[in-house]
Amino acid sequence: MHTAVKKVRHPYIAVNKRIRGGEPVVSDTGIRVLDIAVRYEVMGMSPEDIIVALPHLNLSQVHDALSYYYEHKNEIDKKWKEAIKKTEALKKTHPSILEKKVGRIKDIY
């Protein structure tokens, strides 16, 4: 027997091509779902820690963002990894001015 998966409604999440390039965000904030997921998954912050760091959010918004993230995890992670690769490529072709200056100072000493 095959059971149908019910689509979860996310009342606090918006996707609009004109906001953050169509990335999912917490409605009326511009905070990306990815921003919350990174704080939770990578930085080890609890939902309570996240609302301290982002005080204009409430706990319901954070939990809804995390729920949305896990529902769309593969897609969001793929886009994040692509963005990291693009950033790394840009760093190789366009090193920062600070890194150049630090390199010159190291060459002097």
PyMOL commands that place a pseudoatom at each C-alpha (Angstrom):
pseudoatom trace, name=CA, resn=MET, resi=1, chain=A, elem=C, hetatm=0, pos=[0.000, 0.000, 0.000]
pseudoatom trace, name=CA, resn=HIS, resi=2, chain=A, elem=C, hetatm=0, pos=[1.391, 3.400, -1.024]
pseudoatom trace, name=CA, resn=THR, resi=3, chain=A, elem=C, hetatm=0, pos=[0.550, 6.309, 1.237]
pseudoatom trace, name=CA, resn=ALA, resi=4, chain=A, elem=C, hetatm=0, pos=[0.430, 9.827, -0.144]
pseudoatom trace, name=CA, resn=VAL, resi=5, chain=A, elem=C, hetatm=0, pos=[2.749, 12.384, 1.390]
pseudoatom trace, name=CA, resn=LYS, resi=6, chain=A, elem=C, hetatm=0, pos=[0.839, 15.405, 2.574]
pseudoatom trace, name=CA, resn=LYS, resi=7, chain=A, elem=C, hetatm=0, pos=[2.405, 18.725, 1.590]
pseudoatom trace, name=CA, resn=VAL, resi=8, chain=A, elem=C, hetatm=0, pos=[3.155, 20.851, 4.657]
pseudoatom trace, name=CA, resn=ARG, resi=9, chain=A, elem=C, hetatm=0, pos=[2.034, 24.472, 4.572]
pseudoatom trace, name=CA, resn=HIS, resi=10, chain=A, elem=C, hetatm=0, pos=[4.654, 26.969, 5.733]
pseudoatom trace, name=CA, resn=PRO, resi=11, chain=A, elem=C, hetatm=0, pos=[2.840, 30.120, 6.851]
pseudoatom trace, name=CA, resn=TYR, resi=12, chain=A, elem=C, hetatm=0, pos=[6.027, 32.034, 7.689]
pseudoatom trace, name=CA, resn=ILE, resi=13, chain=A, elem=C, hetatm=0, pos=[7.976, 31.305, 4.487]
pseudoatom trace, name=CA, resn=ALA, resi=14, chain=A, elem=C, hetatm=0, pos=[7.803, 33.267, 1.232]
pseudoatom trace, name=CA, resn=VAL, resi=15, chain=A, elem=C, hetatm=0, pos=[9.372, 32.639, -2.158]
pseudoatom trace, name=CA, resn=ASN, resi=16, chain=A, elem=C, hetatm=0, pos=[9.398, 35.628, -4.502]
pseudoatom trace, name=CA, resn=LYS, resi=17, chain=A, elem=C, hetatm=0, pos=[11.741, 36.108, -7.482]
pseudoatom trace, name=CA, resn=ARG, resi=18, chain=A, elem=C, hetatm=0, pos=[12.131, 39.795, -6.527]
pseudoatom trace, name=CA, resn=ILE, resi=19, chain=A, elem=C, hetatm=0, pos=[13.316, 39.001, -2.998]
pseudoatom trace, name=CA, resn=ARG, resi=20, chain=A, elem=C, hetatm=0, pos=[16.754, 37.408, -2.571]
pseudoatom trace, name=CA, resn=GLY, resi=21, chain=A, elem=C, hetatm=0, pos=[16.621, 36.048, -6.111]
pseudoatom trace, name=CA, resn=GLY, resi=22, chain=A, elem=C, hetatm=0, pos=[13.722, 33.750, -5.293]
pseudoatom trace, name=CA, resn=GLU, resi=23, chain=A, elem=C, hetatm=0, pos=[15.366, 32.032, -2.346]
pseudoatom trace, name=CA, resn=PRO, resi=24, chain=A, elem=C, hetatm=0, pos=[12.943, 31.054, 0.423]
pseudoatom trace, name=CA, resn=VAL, resi=25, chain=A, elem=C, hetatm=0, pos=[12.865, 33.680, 3.171]
pseudoatom trace, name=CA, resn=VAL, resi=26, chain=A, elem=C, hetatm=0, pos=[11.015, 34.297, 6.400]
pseudoatom trace, name=CA, resn=SER, resi=27, chain=A, elem=C, hetatm=0, pos=[8.093, 36.454, 5.275]
pseudoatom trace, name=CA, resn=ASP, resi=28, chain=A, elem=C, hetatm=0, pos=[8.547, 40.209, 5.632]
pseudoatom trace, name=CA, resn=THR, resi=29, chain=A, elem=C, hetatm=0, pos=[12.134, 39.883, 6.887]
pseudoatom trace, name=CA, resn=GLY, resi=30, chain=A, elem=C, hetatm=0, pos=[14.487, 39.024, 4.015]
pseudoatom trace, name=CA, resn=ILE, resi=31, chain=A, elem=C, hetatm=0, pos=[16.151, 36.434, 6.268]
pseudoatom trace, name=CA, resn=ARG, resi=32, chain=A, elem=C, hetatm=0, pos=[16.812, 33.364, 4.146]
pseudoatom trace, name=CA, resn=VAL, resi=33, chain=A, elem=C, hetatm=0, pos=[15.780, 29.914, 5.289]
pseudoatom trace, name=CA, resn=LEU, resi=34, chain=A, elem=C, hetatm=0, pos=[19.405, 29.014, 4.571]
pseudoatom trace, name=CA, resn=ASP, resi=35, chain=A, elem=C, hetatm=0, pos=[20.617, 31.665, 7.060]
pseudoatom trace, name=CA, resn=ILE, resi=36, chain=A, elem=C, hetatm=0, pos=[18.611, 29.978, 9.796]
pseudoatom trace, name=CA, resn=ALA, resi=37, chain=A, elem=C, hetatm=0, pos=[19.574, 26.447, 8.711]
pseudoatom trace, name=CA, resn=VAL, resi=38, chain=A, elem=C, hetatm=0, pos=[23.293, 27.337, 8.759]
pseudoatom trace, name=CA, resn=ARG, resi=39, chain=A, elem=C, hetatm=0, pos=[23.004, 28.757, 12.258]
pseudoatom trace, name=CA, resn=TYR, resi=40, chain=A, elem=C, hetatm=0, pos=[21.244, 25.600, 13.411]
pseudoatom trace, name=CA, resn=GLU, resi=41, chain=A, elem=C, hetatm=0, pos=[23.114, 22.904, 11.472]
pseudoatom trace, name=CA, resn=VAL, resi=42, chain=A, elem=C, hetatm=0, pos=[26.620, 24.332, 11.077]
pseudoatom trace, name=CA, resn=MET, resi=43, chain=A, elem=C, hetatm=0, pos=[26.991, 26.728, 13.995]
pseudoatom trace, name=CA, resn=GLY, resi=44, chain=A, elem=C, hetatm=0, pos=[25.089, 24.522, 16.456]
pseudoatom trace, name=CA, resn=MET, resi=45, chain=A, elem=C, hetatm=0, pos=[22.721, 27.259, 17.583]
pseudoatom trace, name=CA, resn=SER, resi=46, chain=A, elem=C, hetatm=0, pos=[19.409, 26.280, 19.152]
pseudoatom trace, name=CA, resn=PRO, resi=47, chain=A, elem=C, hetatm=0, pos=[16.187, 27.918, 17.908]
pseudoatom trace, name=CA, resn=GLU, resi=48, chain=A, elem=C, hetatm=0, pos=[16.283, 30.020, 21.074]
pseudoatom trace, name=CA, resn=ASP, resi=49, chain=A, elem=C, hetatm=0, pos=[19.865, 31.113, 20.281]
pseudoatom trace, name=CA, resn=ILE, resi=50, chain=A, elem=C, hetatm=0, pos=[18.757, 32.064, 16.773]
pseudoatom trace, name=CA, resn=ILE, resi=51, chain=A, elem=C, hetatm=0, pos=[16.039, 34.415, 18.024]
pseudoatom trace, name=CA, resn=VAL, resi=52, chain=A, elem=C, hetatm=0, pos=[18.591, 36.046, 20.321]
pseudoatom trace, name=CA, resn=ALA, resi=53, chain=A, elem=C, hetatm=0, pos=[20.899, 36.564, 17.321]
pseudoatom trace, name=CA, resn=LEU, resi=54, chain=A, elem=C, hetatm=0, pos=[18.014, 37.653, 15.082]
pseudoatom trace, name=CA, resn=PRO, resi=55, chain=A, elem=C, hetatm=0, pos=[15.662, 39.356, 17.560]
pseudoatom trace, name=CA, resn=HIS, resi=56, chain=A, elem=C, hetatm=0, pos=[13.151, 40.458, 14.927]
pseudoatom trace, name=CA, resn=LEU, resi=57, chain=A, elem=C, hetatm=0, pos=[12.234, 36.776, 14.436]
pseudoatom trace, name=CA, resn=ASN, resi=58, chain=A, elem=C, hetatm=0, pos=[10.055, 34.720, 16.738]
pseudoatom trace, name=CA, resn=LEU, resi=59, chain=A, elem=C, hetatm=0, pos=[10.282, 31.055, 17.628]
pseudoatom trace, name=CA, resn=SER, resi=60, chain=A, elem=C, hetatm=0, pos=[7.413, 30.063, 15.309]
pseudoatom trace, name=CA, resn=GLN, resi=61, chain=A, elem=C, hetatm=0, pos=[9.212, 31.638, 12.341]
pseudoatom trace, name=CA, resn=VAL, resi=62, chain=A, elem=C, hetatm=0, pos=[12.466, 29.863, 13.177]
pseudoatom trace, name=CA, resn=HIS, resi=63, chain=A, elem=C, hetatm=0, pos=[10.783, 26.474, 13.554]
pseudoatom trace, name=CA, resn=ASP, resi=64, chain=A, elem=C, hetatm=0, pos=[8.871, 26.963, 10.304]
pseudoatom trace, name=CA, resn=ALA, resi=65, chain=A, elem=C, hetatm=0, pos=[12.092, 27.916, 8.503]
pseudoatom trace, name=CA, resn=LEU, resi=66, chain=A, elem=C, hetatm=0, pos=[13.800, 24.775, 9.828]
pseudoatom trace, name=CA, resn=SER, resi=67, chain=A, elem=C, hetatm=0, pos=[10.813, 22.649, 8.812]
pseudoatom trace, name=CA, resn=TYR, resi=68, chain=A, elem=C, hetatm=0, pos=[10.920, 24.170, 5.322]
pseudoatom trace, name=CA, resn=TYR, resi=69, chain=A, elem=C, hetatm=0, pos=[14.665, 23.561, 5.154]
pseudoatom trace, name=CA, resn=TYR, resi=70, chain=A, elem=C, hetatm=0, pos=[14.351, 19.871, 6.010]
pseudoatom trace, name=CA, resn=GLU, resi=71, chain=A, elem=C, hetatm=0, pos=[11.480, 19.466, 3.550]
pseudoatom trace, name=CA, resn=HIS, resi=72, chain=A, elem=C, hetatm=0, pos=[13.654, 21.000, 0.774]
pseudoatom trace, name=CA, resn=LYS, resi=73, chain=A, elem=C, hetatm=0, pos=[17.084, 20.054, 2.140]
pseudoatom trace, name=CA, resn=ASN, resi=74, chain=A, elem=C, hetatm=0, pos=[18.599, 18.519, -0.998]
pseudoatom trace, name=CA, resn=GLU, resi=75, chain=A, elem=C, hetatm=0, pos=[17.618, 21.474, -3.186]
pseudoatom trace, name=CA, resn=ILE, resi=76, chain=A, elem=C, hetatm=0, pos=[18.769, 24.134, -0.692]
pseudoatom trace, name=CA, resn=ASP, resi=77, chain=A, elem=C, hetatm=0, pos=[22.043, 22.331, 0.092]
pseudoatom trace, name=CA, resn=LYS, resi=78, chain=A, elem=C, hetatm=0, pos=[22.789, 21.959, -3.626]
pseudoatom trace, name=CA, resn=LYS, resi=79, chain=A, elem=C, hetatm=0, pos=[22.323, 25.696, -4.222]
pseudoatom trace, name=CA, resn=TRP, resi=80, chain=A, elem=C, hetatm=0, pos=[24.456, 26.504, -1.165]
pseudoatom trace, name=CA, resn=LYS, resi=81, chain=A, elem=C, hetatm=0, pos=[27.294, 24.252, -2.353]
pseudoatom trace, name=CA, resn=GLU, resi=82, chain=A, elem=C, hetatm=0, pos=[27.146, 25.845, -5.822]
pseudoatom trace, name=CA, resn=ALA, resi=83, chain=A, elem=C, hetatm=0, pos=[27.379, 29.319, -4.250]
pseudoatom trace, name=CA, resn=ILE, resi=84, chain=A, elem=C, hetatm=0, pos=[30.408, 28.236, -2.183]
pseudoatom trace, name=CA, resn=LYS, resi=85, chain=A, elem=C, hetatm=0, pos=[32.131, 26.902, -5.324]
pseudoatom trace, name=CA, resn=LYS, resi=86, chain=A, elem=C, hetatm=0, pos=[31.466, 30.186, -7.169]
pseudoatom trace, name=CA, resn=THR, resi=87, chain=A, elem=C, hetatm=0, pos=[32.831, 32.177, -4.238]
pseudoatom trace, name=CA, resn=GLU, resi=88, chain=A, elem=C, hetatm=0, pos=[35.983, 30.053, -4.075]
pseudoatom trace, name=CA, resn=ALA, resi=89, chain=A, elem=C, hetatm=0, pos=[36.516, 30.491, -7.820]
pseudoatom trace, name=CA, resn=LEU, resi=90, chain=A, elem=C, hetatm=0, pos=[36.122, 34.265, -7.491]
pseudoatom trace, name=CA, resn=LYS, resi=91, chain=A, elem=C, hetatm=0, pos=[38.608, 34.347, -4.614]
pseudoatom trace, name=CA, resn=LYS, resi=92, chain=A, elem=C, hetatm=0, pos=[41.187, 32.608, -6.801]
pseudoatom trace, name=CA, resn=THR, resi=93, chain=A, elem=C, hetatm=0, pos=[40.777, 35.047, -9.685]
pseudoatom trace, name=CA, resn=HIS, resi=94, chain=A, elem=C, hetatm=0, pos=[40.250, 38.160, -7.536]
pseudoatom trace, name=CA, resn=PRO, resi=95, chain=A, elem=C, hetatm=0, pos=[42.241, 37.995, -4.274]
pseudoatom trace, name=CA, resn=SER, resi=96, chain=A, elem=C, hetatm=0, pos=[41.270, 40.519, -1.646]
pseudoatom trace, name=CA, resn=ILE, resi=97, chain=A, elem=C, hetatm=0, pos=[43.198, 43.773, -1.321]
pseudoatom trace, name=CA, resn=LEU, resi=98, chain=A, elem=C, hetatm=0, pos=[43.883, 42.954, 2.332]
pseudoatom trace, name=CA, resn=GLU, resi=99, chain=A, elem=C, hetatm=0, pos=[45.398, 39.579, 1.426]
pseudoatom trace, name=CA, resn=LYS, resi=100, chain=A, elem=C, hetatm=0, pos=[47.655, 41.306, -1.122]
pseudoatom trace, name=CA, resn=LYS, resi=101, chain=A, elem=C, hetatm=0, pos=[48.828, 43.840, 1.470]
pseudoatom trace, name=CA, resn=VAL, resi=102, chain=A, elem=C, hetatm=0, pos=[49.440, 41.158, 4.106]
pseudoatom trace, name=CA, resn=GLY, resi=103, chain=A, elem=C, hetatm=0, pos=[51.390, 39.158, 1.524]
pseudoatom trace, name=CA, resn=ARG, resi=104, chain=A, elem=C, hetatm=0, pos=[53.574, 42.206, 0.761]
pseudoatom trace, name=CA, resn=ILE, resi=105, chain=A, elem=C, hetatm=0, pos=[54.254, 42.766, 4.458]
pseudoatom trace, name=CA, resn=LYS, resi=106, chain=A, elem=C, hetatm=0, pos=[55.255, 39.100, 4.869]
pseudoatom trace, name=CA, resn=ASP, resi=107, chain=A, elem=C, hetatm=0, pos=[57.620, 39.472, 1.884]
pseudoatom trace, name=CA, resn=ILE, resi=108, chain=A, elem=C, hetatm=0, pos=[59.330, 42.435, 3.592]
pseudoatom trace, name=CA, resn=TYR, resi=109, chain=A, elem=C, hetatm=0, pos=[59.993, 40.487, 6.777]
for i in range(1, 109): cmd.bond("trace and resi %d" % i, "trace and resi %d" % (i + 1))
show_as sticks, trace
zoom trace
